[in-house]
C-alpha cells in the first residue's frame, strides 16, 4: 500500500463540521491513492481528513471518493444526480459544493462504511501527556422519514493497530430531518469531541451508514458531506 506524503502548515483555524466555512483539505504531494486512504500528518488545528467533502474522485472510477476505501454502493454523487434526492445541483448543506457521500443499503444490510487511516507524526509527547483532543463533525442524514442515516467515527489506534478508544458523532433520526424544498434527502450538522488516548499513533476514520430503527427489510440511503477531523489542544 502506498503512503501519501502530506505537507501540513499549522494554521490558527479550529473548525468543526465541514460545511459552513470550508476547512482546507490536506494537500497531497505525491503517491497514488491507497485503499483505504493513508496519510501522515503533524499539524494541529486543521482538518486532517483527505477529501472530507467528496469533491475529489478516484482516477480508477469517477464515482469512488478519492482517499477512502472502496465499498459497494458507496459513491461520491453529484447534487441533482439522483433526482428524487436533490432535484437540482443546489448543495444539501451550507457552503457545500458539487458532490456528497451517498451510502446505499440493500435489503437485509444493516450497515456499511468507508474508511481512511491517518498516521500521526511528531505528536507523541503531547498525546501521551494527555494534552490533545479530537474534534469531529460534518453534515449527516438520509431520506426524510427513511430507514438509514449516517455518522462519522474515529478509532484511536496504537502503533500495533490496537483500538484504544472511539469517538463518534450522533446519528440523526431520519424521522426528524428537516424536509427540503425539493427532493426527499436532508442533512443536519453533528459534532463531537473526545480526548486522544495516550499511546495513540494512528486514527482510523469511518463514514458509517446505519439503520437507527434496525429495520432491514427495505432499501435505504444515508448521505453525508463536509466532514472534518481536527486535533487540537484541550481547552482546560
Secondary structure in CASP SS format (residue, H / E / C, confidence):
PFRMAT SS
TARGET T0000
AUTHOR 0000-0000-0000
METHOD secondary structure of the structure
MODEL  1
X C 1.00
X C 1.00
X C 1.00
X E 1.00
X E 1.00
X E 1.00
X E 1.00
X C 1.00
X C 1.00
X C 1.00
X C 1.00
X C 1.00
X C 1.00
X C 1.00
X C 1.00
X C 1.00
X C 1.00
X C 1.00
X C 1.00
X C 1.00
X C 1.00
X C 1.00
X C 1.00
X C 1.00
X C 1.00
X C 1.00
X E 1.00
X E 1.00
X E 1.00
X E 1.00
X C 1.00
X C 1.00
X C 1.00
X C 1.00
X C 1.00
X C 1.00
X E 1.00
X E 1.00
X E 1.00
X E 1.00
X E 1.00
X C 1.00
X C 1.00
X C 1.00
X C 1.00
X C 1.00
X E 1.00
X C 1.00
X C 1.00
X C 1.00
X C 1.00
X C 1.00
X C 1.00
X C 1.00
X C 1.00
X C 1.00
X E 1.00
X C 1.00
X C 1.00
X C 1.00
X C 1.00
X C 1.00
X C 1.00
X C 1.00
X E 1.00
X C 1.00
X C 1.00
X C 1.00
X C 1.00
X C 1.00
X C 1.00
X C 1.00
X C 1.00
X E 1.00
X E 1.00
X E 1.00
X E 1.00
X E 1.00
X C 1.00
X C 1.00
X C 1.00
X C 1.00
X C 1.00
X C 1.00
X C 1.00
X C 1.00
X C 1.00
X C 1.00
X C 1.00
X C 1.00
X C 1.00
X C 1.00
X C 1.00
X C 1.00
X C 1.00
X C 1.00
X C 1.00
X C 1.00
X E 1.00
X E 1.00
X E 1.00
X E 1.00
X E 1.00
X E 1.00
X E 1.00
X C 1.00
X C 1.00
X C 1.00
X C 1.00
X C 1.00
X E 1.00
X E 1.00
X E 1.00
X E 1.00
X E 1.00
X E 1.00
X E 1.00
X E 1.00
X E 1.00
X E 1.00
X C 1.00
X C 1.00
X C 1.00
X H 1.00
X H 1.00
X H 1.00
X H 1.00
X H 1.00
X C 1.00
X C 1.00
X C 1.00
X E 1.00
X E 1.00
X E 1.00
X E 1.00
X E 1.00
X E 1.00
X E 1.00
X E 1.00
X E 1.00
X E 1.00
X E 1.00
X E 1.00
X C 1.00
X C 1.00
X C 1.00
X C 1.00
X C 1.00
X E 1.00
X E 1.00
X E 1.00
X E 1.00
X E 1.00
X E 1.00
X E 1.00
X E 1.00
X E 1.00
X C 1.00
X C 1.00
X C 1.00
X C 1.00
X C 1.00
X E 1.00
X E 1.00
X E 1.00
X E 1.00
X E 1.00
X E 1.00
X C 1.00
X C 1.00
X C 1.00
X C 1.00
X C 1.00
X H 1.00
X H 1.00
X H 1.00
X C 1.00
X C 1.00
X C 1.00
X C 1.00
X C 1.00
X C 1.00
X C 1.00
X C 1.00
X E 1.00
X E 1.00
X E 1.00
X E 1.00
X E 1.00
X E 1.00
X E 1.00
X E 1.00
X E 1.00
X E 1.00
X E 1.00
X C 1.00
X C 1.00
X C 1.00
X C 1.00
X C 1.00
X C 1.00
X E 1.00
X E 1.00
X E 1.00
X E 1.00
X E 1.00
X E 1.00
X E 1.00
X E 1.00
X E 1.00
X C 1.00
X C 1.00
X C 1.00
X C 1.00
X C 1.00
X C 1.00
X C 1.00
X C 1.00
X C 1.00
X E 1.00
X E 1.00
X E 1.00
X E 1.00
X E 1.00
X E 1.00
X E 1.00
X E 1.00
X E 1.00
X E 1.00
X E 1.00
X E 1.00
X E 1.00
X E 1.00
X C 1.00
X C 1.00
X C 1.00
END
